[in-house]
Amino acid sequence: AQTVTQSQPEMSVQEAETVTLSCTYDTSESDYYLFWYKQPPSRQMILVIRQEAYKQQNATENRFSVNFQKAAKSFSLKISDSQLGDAAMYFCAYRSAWGYDSNSGYALNFGKGTSLLVTP
Amino acid sequence: NAGVTQTPKFQVLKTGQSMTLQCAQDMNHNSMYWYRQDPGMGLRLIYYSASEGTTDKGEVPNGYNVSRLNKREFSLRLESAAPSQTSVYFCASSEQGSTEQFFGPGTRLTVL
């Protein structure tokens, strides 16, 4: 089974600054999808950004961008111009691109999360 | 569209009691999932249903049962609740093969 590791339980950033959250994963597959989800205090899981492994170009969504290093199996999230509303738990997740997995269907494998604090 | 809805939002049980968590989606998705979230553990898959009429165990299925009642609804049952089942439970759905999963708002369950 693929494992996803987030080595930073907590991070802090000042408003308007940039922060990078780290994620590494272990897989023997060549094609897969990687995700960053945001979970604010409301508990709602919100998809922030998605990366397809076969695409070399790093995904971007407004202030959010990723640094995808396939050989290193690294997938970090960069938040630029941080805002108070960015404070949340951030989860990195993995899903195989080869369709149905006999152990998990189409489910996602999540890391343990990074709690991001944004200070004024 | 309501997306994925879950009931109840909060629940307190005593050890040994039973209850069913309800989940429904209105996006006509084939696949549905139940995850639990514990502090420091991320989200872990309990059960999933790849399509109507099928259910399978995930990573942490012990102590739970599920029913895929129809395409819209996927319920999670605790037959005899234990304190170790204190957690936040999320239901999610996706179209088969689609990369995006849509999550419900979660149920916070406390077992005393």
Interface residues (C-beta under 8 A of the other chain):
Chain A: V4 P9 Y33 F35 S42 R43 Q44 M45 L47 R50 E52 F91 R95 G99 Y100 N103 S104 G105 Y106 A107 L108 F110 G111 K112 G113
Chain B: S31 Y33 Y35 G40 M41 G42 L43 R44 L45 Y48 S49 A50 D56 G58 E59 V88 F90 A92 S94 Q96 G97 S98 T99 E100 Q101 F103 P105 G106 R108
